[in-house]
Structures are given as structure tokens and as C-alpha cells.
Amino acid sequence: MKMGKVPIFDTINKIPGGMMVVPLVLGVIFNTFFPGALNIGSFTTAFFKTGALTLIALLFFCSGAQINLKTAGISLYKGIVLNSSKVFFGLIIGVIFAKVAGPGGALLGVTPLAMISAMSNSNGGLYTALASKYGDESDVGAIAVISSNDGPFFEMMFMGIAGVATIPFMSLVAVIVPILAGMILGNLDDKFRDFLKPGMFIAIFTFSFPLGAGLSFQTIIKAGIPGIILGVLTLIVTGVPSYFIYKWLVPKKMRRTAAVGAGVGTTAGNAIATPAAIAAVDPSWLPFAEKATVQVAAAIIVTAILVPFLVDFFYRWEQKRGLINEHAITATVEVDAAGQQL
């Protein structure tokens, strides 16, 4: 180490998913203890407080450029496998529990509405970050399908709420457009694909802080133990099974590692709006929406912190047993030129 230099980059890289987890936690800390510091306006607020969606869109755009149309079919297949696993395991327990115990039931303090809202909606930004590190180009491209679980329409359909006849198709289109734009540009010009590649990792690092700045540790305190339990349940009920589903259904020659499958075991930030959306359609859920919202918010933080460790655990488990396939059909997405981890 050079005198006067601090090994910040290397230190962060020792933490699984550190390039996302560390700035995320710093954002939560700032928003908890210094909530006004990031609201001074102009570029500071735009970059550190309200810029998460824009920076995630940048991530999707740069990631889309890495999708080679020659492997688009593999990305589609992987996306269908992971999204089906996430939605099925994420909804089955909550829906069954709601039927047995009713809207007012609770399992270890966790409400059915909170389960349904938190467990079936995955964090696309975190999945893409993990797929970029552990997987290959087709794993990154799978986000185009996985993003379809954004929004409450899967939850509404599975709950069978009367009167829900339309799916917010344009919301799905809005998620996919940046990916498609990047994919078109990258396939038209290989130099643009190479040019945009570092942007994925820059975006991962930069969007994490404002994402965390929209949350607070007070949320976990208010949600109590049930909110933390919901986050752990989401990890176990959707992340672990999705690893095995990916391993069983995606041939070894088409994957670098099955650990990527566990990357969907998260709760997305926009899941926080799902309880209110469901309650707006079926007023019988309205008395339980506020409690569910707080528990979902806690699950967002818990899963964002824990899922990178779960994916890293599965990756190291496969690595020790020689199961990592460095010669998969699709090229591996390198972390950076020096082989540094994210």
C-alpha cells in the first residue's frame, strides 16, 4: 500500500456484493441520522437522494448493450425459469396462508398481505449486479424477463381479486425500453458494447446510495421482529429454491454457475407500494395495508444486505467442488480488467 493511500476499493471488495451493499447501508445511515443533509437541492439531491431510478435505468441500458442477439434465446429461457420460480414460491405461501387465516392472520407477526407483497417482487438492480459478477451475459440479459414481476399485477392475479381485468403492460414496457435501447446499440456496433461495459459497474456503485437514502433504520425498528423475519423468509422461500430450480432446469453448458439463481431472493423497492395497490382494489385489505407496508420496507433492507451473501455462499460451494463452468456457451461478464470483484 502506498503511503497516504487508503485501500477503500479493495476493502469493499472483500464484502460479498460490497459495491452495492456498502453504499446502500451508507445511504440508509445518512437518511436515518442526517435526513436533511441530502435535501439541499440541485445536484446533491439529484445524485445522492432522488437519482436511484435514473441510475438503475443507466445500469439497464449498459447491461442491455452486453446482450448479444446470438445468445438472446438463452437469456429469455433463463429469465422465464427464474421469474417463474420467484413468482410461484413468492406467492404460494402468502396466498395459502391468506385463505386459511384470512386477511387479519399473522405468522410470527408477519401478515399475509406483507408476505404476498414482499416475496414475489425481486430487486432487478441487485440481481443484475450479482449476475454481472457471478454469471455471464445471458444471466444479465435475463433481467428483461425478471423485471416483469415489478408491480402488483402478479399478486393481484394470484389473489384472485374481483374486478382486476387489466395488467399494467406499459409499466413493464417502461422497464424494458432502456434494456432494448442498449441491446440495439450494442449489437449494431461492438465498440459501443465495449464502451458501455464499465458503465454497468459504475451504475451499480452509484445507484445504491440514493436507493438506501430512501430507506431508514427507523423502518426496521417500527416494523419490529416481524419485518426482519419477512426479509429472512423471502431469502429462504424464494432465493434458495430458485438456486435449485435454476440448477435443475438450466443445462450446465448454458451456465457459468447456478448461484445466480439465488439472486432473485430479494424484495424490490417498488414492492412497498403493493399493499396499498391491493387495498385500493379490494377494500377488505385496507385495514392491513399500513402494517404490511412497514414490514415490506424492512424486508427490502434485510434482503438487499443478505442476498449477496447467499449468492456468494452458493458460488463458493460450487467452486470448491469444481462445478464452475468457465466455458459456458455464453461469454462470462468480466468484473473489470483487473479481475476485481464487485
BALOBA-1460 file (C-alpha; in Angstrom, 3 decimals):
// residues 342
<rec num="1" residu="m" x="0.000" y="0.000" z="0.000"/>
<rec num="2" residu="k" x="1.343" y="3.397" z="-0.949"/>
<rec num="3" residu="m" x="1.906" y="5.858" z="1.862"/>
<rec num="4" residu="g" x="-1.061" y="8.175" z="2.304"/>
<rec num="5" residu="k" x="-3.422" y="5.912" z="0.361"/>
<rec num="6" residu="v" x="-6.418" y="4.111" z="1.857"/>
<rec num="7" residu="p" x="-7.400" y="0.757" z="0.239"/>
<rec num="8" residu="i" x="-11.103" y="1.592" z="0.092"/>
<rec num="9" residu="f" x="-11.764" y="-0.296" z="-3.140"/>
<rec num="10" residu="d" x="-10.014" y="-3.482" z="-2.012"/>
<rec num="11" residu="t" x="-11.687" y="-3.346" z="1.406"/>
<rec num="12" residu="i" x="-15.174" y="-3.007" z="-0.084"/>
<rec num="13" residu="n" x="-14.447" y="-5.880" z="-2.475"/>
<rec num="14" residu="k" x="-13.828" y="-8.207" z="0.461"/>
<rec num="15" residu="i" x="-17.541" y="-7.942" z="1.244"/>
<rec num="16" residu="p" x="-19.852" y="-10.073" z="-0.969"/>
<rec num="17" residu="g" x="-21.727" y="-7.618" z="-3.162"/>
<rec num="18" residu="g" x="-19.838" y="-4.853" z="-1.390"/>
<rec num="19" residu="m" x="-20.017" y="-2.388" z="-4.264"/>
<rec num="20" residu="m" x="-23.767" y="-2.315" z="-3.760"/>
<rec num="21" residu="v" x="-24.206" y="-3.182" z="-0.081"/>
<rec num="22" residu="v" x="-21.727" y="-0.648" z="1.337"/>
<rec num="23" residu="p" x="-23.134" y="2.476" z="-0.400"/>
<rec num="24" residu="l" x="-26.668" y="1.173" z="0.273"/>
<rec num="25" residu="v" x="-26.008" y="0.972" z="4.020"/>
<rec num="26" residu="l" x="-24.304" y="4.390" z="3.962"/>
<rec num="27" residu="g" x="-27.413" y="5.799" z="2.294"/>
<rec num="28" residu="v" x="-29.633" y="4.301" z="4.996"/>
<rec num="29" residu="i" x="-27.359" y="5.745" z="7.702"/>
<rec num="30" residu="f" x="-27.461" y="9.233" z="6.167"/>
<rec num="31" residu="n" x="-31.221" y="9.143" z="5.767"/>
<rec num="32" residu="t" x="-31.646" y="7.900" z="9.351"/>
<rec num="33" residu="f" x="-29.366" y="10.291" z="11.203"/>
<rec num="34" residu="f" x="-28.970" y="13.222" z="8.786"/>
<rec num="35" residu="p" x="-32.226" y="13.249" z="6.777"/>
<rec num="36" residu="g" x="-31.904" y="16.907" z="5.782"/>
<rec num="37" residu="a" x="-28.296" y="16.739" z="4.611"/>
<rec num="38" residu="l" x="-29.210" y="15.313" z="1.218"/>
<rec num="39" residu="n" x="-32.128" y="17.660" z="0.592"/>
<rec num="40" residu="i" x="-30.170" y="20.850" z="-0.008"/>
<rec num="41" residu="g" x="-31.223" y="20.733" z="-3.643"/>
<rec num="42" residu="s" x="-29.570" y="20.922" z="-7.043"/>
<rec num="43" residu="f" x="-27.010" y="18.266" z="-7.997"/>
<rec num="44" residu="t" x="-26.523" y="16.971" z="-4.444"/>
<rec num="45" residu="t" x="-30.153" y="15.958" z="-4.002"/>
<rec num="46" residu="a" x="-30.457" y="14.714" z="-7.571"/>
<rec num="47" residu="f" x="-27.409" y="12.465" z="-7.266"/>
<rec num="48" residu="f" x="-27.474" y="11.290" z="-3.646"/>
<rec num="49" residu="k" x="-31.189" y="11.310" z="-2.809"/>
<rec num="50" residu="t" x="-33.571" y="11.079" z="-5.765"/>
<rec num="51" residu="g" x="-31.419" y="9.649" z="-8.553"/>
<rec num="52" residu="a" x="-31.819" y="5.906" z="-7.919"/>
<rec num="53" residu="l" x="-34.286" y="5.247" z="-10.749"/>
<rec num="54" residu="t" x="-32.249" y="7.171" z="-13.307"/>
<rec num="55" residu="l" x="-29.043" y="5.396" z="-12.322"/>
<rec num="56" residu="i" x="-30.764" y="1.999" z="-12.375"/>
<rec num="57" residu="a" x="-32.011" y="2.871" z="-15.867"/>
<rec num="58" residu="l" x="-28.377" y="3.576" z="-16.790"/>
<rec num="59" residu="l" x="-27.464" y="0.143" z="-15.433"/>
<rec num="60" residu="f" x="-30.177" y="-1.472" z="-17.553"/>
<rec num="61" residu="f" x="-29.050" y="0.476" z="-20.636"/>
<rec num="62" residu="c" x="-25.387" y="-0.508" z="-20.249"/>
<rec num="63" residu="s" x="-26.373" y="-4.093" z="-19.385"/>
<rec num="64" residu="g" x="-28.606" y="-4.281" z="-22.446"/>
<rec num="65" residu="a" x="-25.636" y="-3.387" z="-24.622"/>
<rec num="66" residu="q" x="-23.864" y="-6.518" z="-23.382"/>
<rec num="67" residu="i" x="-26.646" y="-8.794" z="-24.659"/>
<rec num="68" residu="n" x="-25.566" y="-10.444" z="-27.866"/>
<rec num="69" residu="l" x="-28.524" y="-11.365" z="-30.053"/>
<rec num="70" residu="k" x="-26.823" y="-14.697" z="-30.673"/>
<rec num="71" residu="t" x="-27.444" y="-15.561" z="-27.027"/>
<rec num="72" residu="a" x="-30.766" y="-13.734" z="-26.598"/>
<rec num="73" residu="g" x="-32.644" y="-17.046" z="-26.641"/>
<rec num="74" residu="i" x="-30.650" y="-18.298" z="-23.661"/>
<rec num="75" residu="s" x="-31.365" y="-15.061" z="-21.776"/>
<rec num="76" residu="l" x="-35.073" y="-15.461" z="-22.463"/>
<rec num="77" residu="y" x="-35.068" y="-19.049" z="-21.210"/>
<rec num="78" residu="k" x="-33.135" y="-18.192" z="-18.037"/>
<rec num="79" residu="g" x="-35.432" y="-15.238" z="-17.398"/>
<rec num="80" residu="i" x="-38.541" y="-17.403" z="-17.682"/>
<rec num="81" residu="v" x="-37.055" y="-20.022" z="-15.338"/>
<rec num="82" residu="l" x="-36.062" y="-17.507" z="-12.660"/>
<rec num="83" residu="n" x="-39.156" y="-15.329" z="-12.914"/>
<rec num="84" residu="s" x="-41.500" y="-18.337" z="-12.739"/>
<rec num="85" residu="s" x="-39.638" y="-19.643" z="-9.685"/>
<rec num="86" residu="k" x="-39.683" y="-16.260" z="-7.939"/>
<rec num="87" residu="v" x="-43.365" y="-15.583" z="-8.553"/>
<rec num="88" residu="f" x="-44.524" y="-19.115" z="-7.697"/>
<rec num="89" residu="f" x="-42.591" y="-19.560" z="-4.460"/>
<rec num="90" residu="g" x="-43.115" y="-15.910" z="-3.557"/>
<rec num="91" residu="l" x="-46.893" y="-16.139" z="-3.766"/>
<rec num="92" residu="i" x="-47.813" y="-19.690" z="-2.853"/>
<rec num="93" residu="i" x="-47.236" y="-19.417" z="0.908"/>
<rec num="94" residu="g" x="-48.838" y="-15.981" z="1.306"/>
<rec num="95" residu="v" x="-51.898" y="-16.860" z="-0.759"/>
<rec num="96" residu="i" x="-52.470" y="-20.179" z="1.035"/>
<rec num="97" residu="f" x="-51.971" y="-18.526" z="4.416"/>
<rec num="98" residu="a" x="-54.440" y="-15.773" z="3.492"/>
<rec num="99" residu="k" x="-57.042" y="-18.391" z="2.580"/>
<rec num="100" residu="v" x="-56.511" y="-20.292" z="5.835"/>
<rec num="101" residu="a" x="-56.087" y="-17.435" z="8.317"/>
<rec num="102" residu="g" x="-57.811" y="-14.576" z="6.481"/>
<rec num="103" residu="p" x="-56.510" y="-11.051" z="5.858"/>
<rec num="104" residu="g" x="-56.040" y="-10.430" z="9.576"/>
<rec num="105" residu="g" x="-53.943" y="-13.525" z="10.229"/>
<rec num="106" residu="a" x="-50.293" y="-13.425" z="11.228"/>
<rec num="107" residu="l" x="-47.429" y="-15.909" z="11.085"/>
<rec num="108" residu="l" x="-44.719" y="-14.925" z="13.561"/>
<rec num="109" residu="g" x="-46.242" y="-11.445" z="13.340"/>
<rec num="110" residu="v" x="-45.978" y="-11.314" z="9.522"/>
<rec num="111" residu="t" x="-49.275" y="-10.565" z="7.775"/>
<rec num="112" residu="p" x="-50.462" y="-12.392" z="4.629"/>
<rec num="113" residu="l" x="-50.541" y="-9.102" z="2.710"/>
<rec num="114" residu="a" x="-46.912" y="-8.408" z="3.644"/>
<rec num="115" residu="m" x="-45.874" y="-11.905" z="2.501"/>
<rec num="116" residu="i" x="-47.637" y="-11.591" z="-0.829"/>
<rec num="117" residu="s" x="-46.250" y="-8.098" z="-1.464"/>
<rec num="118" residu="a" x="-42.636" y="-8.682" z="-0.440"/>
<rec num="119" residu="m" x="-41.823" y="-12.216" z="-1.518"/>
<rec num="120" residu="s" x="-42.885" y="-12.170" z="-5.180"/>
<rec num="121" residu="n" x="-41.214" y="-8.942" z="-6.329"/>
<rec num="122" residu="s" x="-37.433" y="-9.044" z="-6.897"/>
<rec num="123" residu="n" x="-34.836" y="-6.269" z="-6.886"/>
<rec num="124" residu="g" x="-33.781" y="-6.064" z="-10.545"/>
<rec num="125" residu="g" x="-30.834" y="-3.772" z="-9.851"/>
<rec num="126" residu="l" x="-29.341" y="-6.117" z="-7.259"/>
<rec num="127" residu="y" x="-29.969" y="-9.180" z="-9.433"/>
<rec num="128" residu="t" x="-28.169" y="-7.502" z="-12.354"/>
<rec num="129" residu="a" x="-25.252" y="-6.592" z="-10.099"/>
<rec num="130" residu="l" x="-24.930" y="-10.175" z="-8.877"/>
<rec num="131" residu="a" x="-25.405" y="-11.636" z="-12.363"/>
<rec num="132" residu="s" x="-22.666" y="-9.333" z="-13.664"/>
<rec num="133" residu="k" x="-20.266" y="-10.586" z="-11.023"/>
<rec num="134" residu="y" x="-21.056" y="-14.291" z="-10.834"/>
<rec num="135" residu="g" x="-22.831" y="-15.100" z="-14.095"/>
<rec num="136" residu="d" x="-22.489" y="-14.430" z="-17.796"/>
<rec num="137" residu="e" x="-24.071" y="-12.201" z="-20.431"/>
<rec num="138" residu="s" x="-27.187" y="-14.331" z="-20.733"/>
<rec num="139" residu="d" x="-27.741" y="-14.142" z="-16.952"/>
<rec num="140" residu="v" x="-27.574" y="-10.353" z="-17.136"/>
<rec num="141" residu="g" x="-29.937" y="-10.373" z="-20.111"/>
<rec num="142" residu="a" x="-32.477" y="-12.418" z="-18.132"/>
<rec num="143" residu="i" x="-33.436" y="-9.219" z="-16.301"/>
<rec num="144" residu="a" x="-35.617" y="-8.304" z="-19.290"/>
<rec num="145" residu="v" x="-37.969" y="-11.123" z="-18.242"/>
<rec num="146" residu="i" x="-37.385" y="-10.994" z="-14.490"/>
<rec num="147" residu="s" x="-38.425" y="-7.331" z="-14.452"/>
<rec num="148" residu="s" x="-41.958" y="-8.464" z="-15.309"/>
<rec num="149" residu="n" x="-42.547" y="-9.137" z="-11.609"/>
<rec num="150" residu="d" x="-42.299" y="-5.394" z="-10.960"/>
<rec num="151" residu="g" x="-45.650" y="-4.002" z="-9.934"/>
<rec num="152" residu="p" x="-48.608" y="-5.720" z="-8.288"/>
<rec num="153" residu="f" x="-50.325" y="-7.466" z="-11.201"/>
<rec num="154" residu="f" x="-48.946" y="-10.950" z="-10.473"/>
<rec num="155" residu="e" x="-50.012" y="-10.584" z="-6.861"/>
<rec num="156" residu="m" x="-53.472" y="-9.413" z="-7.859"/>
<rec num="157" residu="m" x="-53.952" y="-12.263" z="-10.301"/>
<rec num="158" residu="f" x="-52.881" y="-14.912" z="-7.815"/>
<rec num="159" residu="m" x="-55.061" y="-13.432" z="-5.089"/>
<rec num="160" residu="g" x="-57.972" y="-13.503" z="-7.483"/>
<rec num="161" residu="i" x="-59.225" y="-10.029" z="-6.550"/>
<rec num="162" residu="a" x="-62.526" y="-9.337" z="-8.247"/>
<rec num="163" residu="g" x="-62.537" y="-6.537" z="-10.793"/>
<rec num="164" residu="v" x="-58.873" y="-6.730" z="-11.811"/>
<rec num="165" residu="a" x="-59.135" y="-7.184" z="-15.554"/>
<rec num="166" residu="t" x="-56.145" y="-5.278" z="-16.872"/>
<rec num="167" residu="i" x="-52.406" y="-5.711" z="-16.449"/>
<rec num="168" residu="p" x="-50.246" y="-2.537" z="-16.421"/>
<rec num="169" residu="f" x="-48.481" y="-3.531" z="-19.620"/>
<rec num="170" residu="m" x="-46.967" y="-0.085" z="-20.174"/>
<rec num="171" residu="s" x="-45.253" y="-0.267" z="-16.783"/>
<rec num="172" residu="l" x="-43.491" y="-3.403" z="-17.967"/>
<rec num="173" residu="v" x="-42.625" y="-1.754" z="-21.275"/>
<rec num="174" residu="a" x="-41.156" y="1.219" z="-19.392"/>
<rec num="175" residu="v" x="-38.775" y="-1.121" z="-17.558"/>
<rec num="176" residu="i" x="-37.639" y="-2.942" z="-20.687"/>
<rec num="177" residu="v" x="-37.133" y="0.067" z="-23.016"/>
<rec num="178" residu="p" x="-33.664" y="1.053" z="-21.644"/>
<rec num="179" residu="i" x="-32.548" y="-2.579" z="-21.948"/>
<rec num="180" residu="l" x="-33.767" y="-2.829" z="-25.528"/>
<rec num="181" residu="a" x="-32.161" y="0.508" z="-26.452"/>
<rec num="182" residu="g" x="-28.806" y="-0.661" z="-25.112"/>
<rec num="183" residu="m" x="-29.168" y="-4.049" z="-26.780"/>
<rec num="184" residu="i" x="-29.839" y="-2.475" z="-30.174"/>
<rec num="185" residu="l" x="-26.868" y="-0.124" z="-29.863"/>
<rec num="186" residu="g" x="-24.516" y="-2.857" z="-28.662"/>
<rec num="187" residu="n" x="-25.495" y="-5.214" z="-31.472"/>
<rec num="188" residu="l" x="-25.145" y="-2.537" z="-34.140"/>
<rec num="189" residu="d" x="-21.643" y="-1.633" z="-33.005"/>
<rec num="190" residu="d" x="-19.318" y="-3.837" z="-30.953"/>
<rec num="191" residu="k" x="-17.276" y="-0.794" z="-29.987"/>
<rec num="192" residu="f" x="-20.321" y="0.674" z="-28.245"/>
<rec num="193" residu="r" x="-20.775" y="-2.608" z="-26.363"/>
<rec num="194" residu="d" x="-17.203" y="-2.342" z="-25.084"/>
<rec num="195" residu="f" x="-17.617" y="1.374" z="-24.367"/>
<rec num="196" residu="l" x="-20.723" y="0.839" z="-22.210"/>
<rec num="197" residu="k" x="-19.451" y="-2.209" z="-20.336"/>
<rec num="198" residu="p" x="-17.737" y="-0.284" z="-17.498"/>
<rec num="199" residu="g" x="-20.940" y="1.726" z="-17.096"/>
<rec num="200" residu="m" x="-22.648" y="-1.304" z="-15.550"/>
<rec num="201" residu="f" x="-20.334" y="-1.331" z="-12.575"/>
<rec num="202" residu="i" x="-20.248" y="2.448" z="-12.197"/>
<rec num="203" residu="a" x="-24.064" y="2.469" z="-12.160"/>
<rec num="204" residu="i" x="-24.205" y="-0.357" z="-9.599"/>
<rec num="205" residu="f" x="-21.999" y="1.617" z="-7.225"/>
<rec num="206" residu="t" x="-23.765" y="4.942" z="-7.729"/>
<rec num="207" residu="f" x="-27.443" y="3.901" z="-7.632"/>
<rec num="208" residu="s" x="-27.020" y="2.063" z="-4.326"/>
<rec num="209" residu="f" x="-26.553" y="5.165" z="-2.164"/>
<rec num="210" residu="p" x="-29.738" y="7.003" z="-3.243"/>
<rec num="211" residu="l" x="-31.604" y="3.689" z="-3.031"/>
<rec num="212" residu="g" x="-30.515" y="3.434" z="0.594"/>
<rec num="213" residu="a" x="-31.246" y="7.125" z="1.155"/>
<rec num="214" residu="g" x="-34.908" y="6.364" z="0.522"/>
<rec num="215" residu="l" x="-34.948" y="3.951" z="3.480"/>
<rec num="216" residu="s" x="-34.301" y="4.276" z="7.200"/>
<rec num="217" residu="f" x="-33.256" y="2.094" z="10.114"/>
<rec num="218" residu="q" x="-36.306" y="3.508" z="11.852"/>
<rec num="219" residu="t" x="-38.298" y="1.433" z="9.399"/>
<rec num="220" residu="i" x="-36.826" y="-1.769" z="10.791"/>
<rec num="221" residu="i" x="-37.455" y="-0.606" z="14.357"/>
<rec num="222" residu="k" x="-41.062" y="0.270" z="13.548"/>
<rec num="223" residu="a" x="-41.623" y="-2.998" z="11.736"/>
<rec num="224" residu="g" x="-40.053" y="-4.880" z="14.610"/>
<rec num="225" residu="i" x="-39.012" y="-8.502" z="14.509"/>
<rec num="226" residu="p" x="-41.782" y="-9.468" z="12.010"/>
<rec num="227" residu="g" x="-40.257" y="-7.178" z="9.361"/>
<rec num="228" residu="i" x="-36.875" y="-8.827" z="9.780"/>
<rec num="229" residu="i" x="-38.500" y="-12.272" z="9.723"/>
<rec num="230" residu="l" x="-40.250" y="-11.361" z="6.456"/>
<rec num="231" residu="g" x="-36.903" y="-10.466" z="4.893"/>
<rec num="232" residu="v" x="-35.337" y="-13.748" z="6.009"/>
<rec num="233" residu="l" x="-38.399" y="-15.697" z="4.822"/>
<rec num="234" residu="t" x="-38.138" y="-14.037" z="1.417"/>
<rec num="235" residu="l" x="-34.498" y="-15.073" z="1.220"/>
<rec num="236" residu="i" x="-35.197" y="-18.685" z="2.215"/>
<rec num="237" residu="v" x="-38.528" y="-19.236" z="0.454"/>
<rec num="238" residu="t" x="-37.595" y="-17.669" z="-2.901"/>
<rec num="239" residu="g" x="-33.796" y="-17.399" z="-3.064"/>
<rec num="240" residu="v" x="-32.854" y="-20.942" z="-2.017"/>
<rec num="241" residu="p" x="-35.458" y="-22.778" z="-4.169"/>
<rec num="242" residu="s" x="-34.618" y="-20.584" z="-7.167"/>
<rec num="243" residu="y" x="-30.991" y="-21.693" z="-6.933"/>
<rec num="244" residu="f" x="-32.030" y="-25.340" z="-7.242"/>
<rec num="245" residu="i" x="-34.663" y="-24.643" z="-9.924"/>
<rec num="246" residu="y" x="-32.013" y="-22.816" z="-11.984"/>
<rec num="247" residu="k" x="-29.554" y="-25.668" z="-11.422"/>
<rec num="248" residu="w" x="-32.078" y="-28.310" z="-12.489"/>
<rec num="249" residu="l" x="-33.630" y="-26.544" z="-15.476"/>
<rec num="250" residu="v" x="-30.663" y="-24.691" z="-16.986"/>
<rec num="251" residu="p" x="-28.160" y="-27.140" z="-18.551"/>
<rec num="252" residu="k" x="-24.619" y="-26.863" z="-17.222"/>
<rec num="253" residu="k" x="-23.272" y="-25.982" z="-20.668"/>
<rec num="254" residu="m" x="-25.536" y="-22.897" z="-20.654"/>
<rec num="255" residu="r" x="-24.441" y="-21.513" z="-17.296"/>
<rec num="256" residu="r" x="-21.310" y="-20.438" z="-15.507"/>
<rec num="257" residu="t" x="-22.790" y="-21.080" z="-12.061"/>
<rec num="258" residu="a" x="-26.230" y="-21.807" z="-10.659"/>
<rec num="259" residu="a" x="-25.538" y="-19.402" z="-7.785"/>
<rec num="260" residu="v" x="-27.067" y="-16.642" z="-9.915"/>
<rec num="261" residu="g" x="-30.469" y="-18.256" z="-9.340"/>
<rec num="262" residu="a" x="-30.430" y="-17.214" z="-5.682"/>
<rec num="263" residu="g" x="-30.082" y="-13.589" z="-6.806"/>
<rec num="264" residu="v" x="-33.867" y="-13.244" z="-7.141"/>
<rec num="265" residu="g" x="-34.394" y="-13.861" z="-3.421"/>
<rec num="266" residu="t" x="-34.888" y="-10.157" z="-2.761"/>
<rec num="267" residu="t" x="-37.690" y="-7.659" z="-2.192"/>
<rec num="268" residu="a" x="-37.754" y="-4.784" z="-4.690"/>
<rec num="269" residu="g" x="-38.100" y="-1.182" z="-3.598"/>
<rec num="270" residu="n" x="-41.326" y="-0.748" z="-5.537"/>
<rec num="271" residu="a" x="-42.906" y="-3.620" z="-3.554"/>
<rec num="272" residu="i" x="-43.513" y="-1.065" z="-0.839"/>
<rec num="273" residu="a" x="-46.446" y="0.245" z="-2.895"/>
<rec num="274" residu="t" x="-48.073" y="-3.157" z="-3.426"/>
<rec num="275" residu="p" x="-50.131" y="-3.346" z="-0.186"/>
<rec num="276" residu="a" x="-51.775" y="-0.008" z="-0.936"/>
<rec num="277" residu="a" x="-52.425" y="-1.014" z="-4.553"/>
<rec num="278" residu="i" x="-54.120" y="-4.232" z="-3.491"/>
<rec num="279" residu="a" x="-56.139" y="-2.438" z="-0.824"/>
<rec num="280" residu="a" x="-57.307" y="0.089" z="-3.424"/>
<rec num="281" residu="v" x="-58.776" y="-2.739" z="-5.489"/>
<rec num="282" residu="d" x="-60.201" y="-4.767" z="-2.595"/>
<rec num="283" residu="p" x="-61.096" y="-2.537" z="0.418"/>
<rec num="284" residu="s" x="-61.240" y="-5.580" z="2.712"/>
<rec num="285" residu="w" x="-57.430" y="-5.476" z="2.774"/>
<rec num="286" residu="l" x="-57.291" y="-1.754" z="3.646"/>
<rec num="287" residu="p" x="-57.048" y="-2.184" z="7.464"/>
<rec num="288" residu="f" x="-53.901" y="-4.276" z="6.999"/>
<rec num="289" residu="a" x="-52.146" y="-2.212" z="4.319"/>
<rec num="290" residu="e" x="-50.180" y="0.129" z="6.605"/>
<rec num="291" residu="k" x="-48.732" y="-2.653" z="8.744"/>
<rec num="292" residu="a" x="-47.865" y="-4.654" z="5.641"/>
<rec num="293" residu="t" x="-46.171" y="-1.631" z="4.057"/>
<rec num="294" residu="v" x="-43.842" y="-1.173" z="7.025"/>
<rec num="295" residu="q" x="-42.956" y="-4.870" z="7.079"/>
<rec num="296" residu="v" x="-42.262" y="-4.846" z="3.327"/>
<rec num="297" residu="a" x="-39.977" y="-1.823" z="3.760"/>
<rec num="298" residu="a" x="-37.967" y="-3.728" z="6.354"/>
<rec num="299" residu="a" x="-37.740" y="-6.745" z="4.039"/>
<rec num="300" residu="i" x="-36.265" y="-4.528" z="1.303"/>
<rec num="301" residu="i" x="-33.339" y="-3.611" z="3.547"/>
<rec num="302" residu="v" x="-32.845" y="-7.092" z="5.009"/>
<rec num="303" residu="t" x="-32.823" y="-8.875" z="1.638"/>
<rec num="304" residu="a" x="-30.580" y="-6.269" z="-0.007"/>
<rec num="305" residu="i" x="-28.000" y="-6.927" z="2.696"/>
<rec num="306" residu="l" x="-28.319" y="-10.721" z="2.939"/>
<rec num="307" residu="v" x="-28.877" y="-11.942" z="-0.635"/>
<rec num="308" residu="p" x="-25.328" y="-11.119" z="-1.845"/>
<rec num="309" residu="f" x="-24.034" y="-13.352" z="0.961"/>
<rec num="310" residu="l" x="-26.391" y="-16.166" z="-0.088"/>
<rec num="311" residu="v" x="-25.276" y="-15.980" z="-3.732"/>
<rec num="312" residu="d" x="-21.628" y="-15.860" z="-2.676"/>
<rec num="313" residu="f" x="-22.174" y="-18.896" z="-0.421"/>
<rec num="314" residu="f" x="-23.597" y="-20.985" z="-3.281"/>
<rec num="315" residu="y" x="-20.847" y="-19.769" z="-5.626"/>
<rec num="316" residu="r" x="-18.065" y="-20.751" z="-3.207"/>
<rec num="317" residu="w" x="-19.790" y="-24.091" z="-2.548"/>
<rec num="318" residu="e" x="-19.771" y="-24.861" z="-6.295"/>
<rec num="319" residu="q" x="-16.250" y="-23.513" z="-6.686"/>
<rec num="320" residu="k" x="-14.877" y="-25.898" z="-4.053"/>
<rec num="321" residu="r" x="-16.491" y="-28.808" z="-5.878"/>
<rec num="322" residu="g" x="-15.262" y="-27.777" z="-9.305"/>
<rec num="323" residu="l" x="-18.763" y="-27.011" z="-10.589"/>
<rec num="324" residu="i" x="-17.996" y="-23.576" z="-12.034"/>
<rec num="325" residu="n" x="-18.181" y="-23.706" z="-15.835"/>
<rec num="326" residu="e" x="-15.791" y="-21.161" z="-17.283"/>
<rec num="327" residu="h" x="-16.552" y="-22.459" z="-20.781"/>
<rec num="328" residu="a" x="-20.304" y="-21.894" z="-20.845"/>
<rec num="329" residu="i" x="-21.964" y="-21.253" z="-24.205"/>
<rec num="330" residu="t" x="-22.207" y="-17.545" z="-23.412"/>
<rec num="331" residu="a" x="-19.160" y="-15.451" z="-22.562"/>
<rec num="332" residu="t" x="-18.590" y="-14.573" z="-18.944"/>
<rec num="333" residu="v" x="-19.178" y="-10.963" z="-17.973"/>
<rec num="334" residu="e" x="-15.894" y="-9.744" z="-16.527"/>
<rec num="335" residu="v" x="-15.985" y="-7.600" z="-13.453"/>
<rec num="336" residu="d" x="-13.246" y="-5.340" z="-14.685"/>
<rec num="337" residu="a" x="-9.920" y="-5.507" z="-16.491"/>
<rec num="338" residu="a" x="-8.049" y="-6.253" z="-13.276"/>
<rec num="339" residu="g" x="-10.451" y="-9.000" z="-12.226"/>
<rec num="340" residu="q" x="-11.663" y="-7.048" z="-9.227"/>
<rec num="341" residu="q" x="-14.866" y="-8.166" z="-7.540"/>
<rec num="342" residu="l" x="-17.988" y="-6.108" z="-7.054"/>
